[in-house]
């Protein structure tokens, strides 16, 4: 949500907006969005717009062997990050659909991206990067990066804060679709099958992310540099002022390298 708001306000980072999403600060944030004509903007969010309920709500997926690294990862994902409790599965009678059935929505991202690309002008793909960079380990996400690029859809990054720029390259490394994960085995199998030539797929994928001039990271750094140049114009509250001069200076230096 913070990343969507950041995009609506034409801001490159969303971390500084998190406190403003609190109940007490929300009216002020809404007023700012309204003053900039941003409340009427429309965003497609796959987590909301794709009906995953008909495919994955009945179980948490196959459990890896106890004590394995795969199990530790599985166990972390199946638990609420706040309470530590295991998420309950849904006992609803909704008919579950597999990838081979036309009514299944979770594997229609390529057709959806093509349809969206033919839609209203100004449509962009926003890639929200979490502080742990896990977004680049998800098979569906990286496949959607390729799909958006294929259909000529503009893409941009939204990062938590500038401090993560220093570790972006080292943490993300060389992205390989074969090492990416999906909640269901059949999803990854289908993605790999559609990818075809895996080395060429990976080459295009890493160019989209790390390309020196037009890559997502380079474009983000340039945008951050532009934000630094206009300086205090984005610093409209004590929360936003937490973006320090040191970080802004770092962004300018990184942008000069990218340019």
N, C-alpha and C positions, 0 to 999 in steps of 0.2 A: 504494500500500500504506500509506504514512504517513497519507494522508487517511482511509482506512478505520479505521486504528488510532485516529486522533484522534476519529473519530465514536464508536467503541466506548468511548473514555474520556471522552466528552462534552466534548471540547475543540474550540474553534472553529478552531484553526490547526494545520497539520501540519508546518511547517518545523522546529519545535523537536523533533520526534520523529525526524527523519531519522537523526541519529547513533545513536539507540537501536535502529535496525534492523541495526546491524552485528553480526557473528557473536558478538563478545564481550559485547555489551549485550543481545542478544536474549533470553537466559534471564530476565533481570530484567524485561524488558518483558512477556514471556509470563506471568510470575508476577503482575505487576500486573493484567494483563487477567483472569487466573484469579481473583484475589482480588475483583474487581468483577463476576464472573459474566458477563464479556463474551466468553469464548472460544466460547460456543455461538451467538453471533449469526451470522446468515446474510446475505451480501451478494451481489447480482446485479451482476456486472461485465460489461458488453457485450463488452469485448475478449476475455474468456474464454468467455462463455456463448453468444455468437453465432458460428456457424461461418463465418468469413470465408474460411477456407482453400479452400472450394469456389468462391469467386468471384474472389479477387484475388491468389492466391499465384503465378500463372504469369508475371506481368509487373509492372512498376512504373508502368504507365499510359502514356498518350501523352506523348511528349516535346515540349515547346513549342519554338519557334524559338530557336536559340542566340543568346545575348546579350540576350535579352528579360528583363524583370522576372519573367515567368512561369517562364522557364527557371531563373533563379536560385533561385526558391522551390522549384521541382521538384527541382533538384539538391541543395538543402539537405535536403529531406525524404527523398531516396533514399539518403542517406549515414548511416552510423553516427556519432553525435555524438561518440564517444570516439576511434575509429580513423580516421574520415574516409573509410573505404572504402565503396564502393557495396554495398548489401545484395544478396546473391545471390537470384535468383528460384528458385522451387521447380520441380523437374523431375518431380514425382510424376504418376502417371497418373490422379489423381482427376478425375472429370468435372466440368467447370466449369459453373456455373449462372448464367444471366442473371436480371435482375430480373423478367422476364416468366414465369419458371418457378416453379411452386409450391414446389419444394424449396429455393429461394434464401432464406436467412435474413436477409441484410443489409438488406432493405427491409421487414421485418415489424415494425418498432419500434412502430408505432401499435397493432397487434393485441397485441403483447407488453405494452405499457404498460397497455392495457385489461384484459388478463388479470391482470397483477400487481396492478392497483388493486382487483380483486375478490378478491384473496388475503387472507392473514392481516392482522389489524389491526396498526397500528403501522408499516406499510411507508411509507418515505419515499424521496424522490429526493435523492441527495447530489450536488451540483454542485461538482466539484473544480476550483478556479481556479488555473491555472499562473501563475508570476510575470510572464509576457509577455501574459497574458490571451488567449492564442490559442484557448482553449476557446470563446469567443464568436464566433469566425470560422468555426466548423465547422457546416455545414448540418445534419448529423444531430443535433448537440447542441442547437441552438436549436429544432429541430423537436420534440425530445423534451421540452424545457421546456414548450412549448405543449401537448403531449400529456398530460404529467403534470398540468398545471393544469386541462385540460379534464376529466380524470377525478377531480379533487378530491384528488390525491395531494400530501401535504405535501412541501415542498421546502426545502432549506437549502444554504448555501454553506460550503465549507471552503477557506480561503485559506492560502497559504504563511506569511505573517506580516502583522502589523498595518501595517508600513511601506508596503504596497501599497495601503492604503486611500486614501492621499492622491492617488494617480494613477489610481485605479479608473475614475472617471467620465471623465477626460480621455483615458485610453488606450482604453477600450472605446467611448466615444462613443455615437452612435445606432446600434443594431444593426439591420442591414437584411439580411433573408434573401437578397436578390438578390446581395449582395456576399460572402456566405459561400461557403466552398469545400467540396468533397468530393473524395475520392480518384478517383471515377469520374464522368464527365460525366452518365451516365444516372441516377445517384443524385440529383444536384441537380435535374435535370429532373423527376424523379418527386416530389421534395419540393415544388418550386414548384407543380406541378400540384395536389397535395393541399392546398397552402396556400390556393388559391383567391384570395380578395381580399387581395392583397399588402399594401396600406396598412393594412388592418384587422389582418392577421397581425402586421405589425411593431408596430402600436400595442399589441396584447396582449403581444407579446414584451418590449417595453421596459418595460411596466407590471410584468410579472413580475420583471424585473431591478431596475428603478429606482423602483418605486412608493414613495411617501413613507412610508407606514405599514406596508404588508404586503409590499413588494418584497424580493427576496432580499438586496440590499445593506443595506437598512434593518434587516431582521431579523438579519443578521449583526452589524451594529454594536451592536444592542441586546444580543445574546448576548455580544459582546466586552465591553460595558459591565458586564453582569452578572458576567462572569468577573473584571473589574477590581475590582468591588465586593467580591467574596469574597476578592480579593487573593491572599495567599500559599498558599491551599489547593491551587492547581494547580502551585505551584512545588515540586516534590518531588525535583529533582536539579539539579546544576550546569548541565546542558544546558538544562533548562526555565528556569532562572534568567536565561538570556540574554535573556529578554523584559524589556526595561528599563522602569523607571518612566516614562520619557518616552513610550514607546509606549503604555503603559497609560493615562497621562493623556490622550494624544491620542485614544485610543479612547473615553474617557468624554466628551470634548468633542464628538466626532463623534456619539456616541449621543444627547447632549442635543439636538443639531440635528435628528436623525432623529425623536426623540420629539416 
